[in-house]
């Protein structure tokens, strides 16, 4: 029989690993969007609506990244 505390620690570690992977995926997508936005604005004529949507998606990703960073690395004042 596995002690109850051991199962909880393993579950917490798996959750942290999973969230860390998700955080890296979000950072990669954010970086990719940044490059797409930069390339799009370099062209003389570009779709303003598409640019707004990309920027909105990028901001959403930034919010998700901030939330996960705060969750994984809480700011504990001693």
ZIPE-V502889 format. One line per field, one symbol per residue. psi: psi as a letter, one per 30 degrees, with the letter a starting at -180 (. if undefined). A space follows every 10 residues. Layout:
psi=???
This chain:
psi=kkkeeeeeee eeeeeeeeee eeeeeeeeee eeeeeeeeee ffkekljeee eeeeeeeeee eeeeeeeeee eeikjkk.
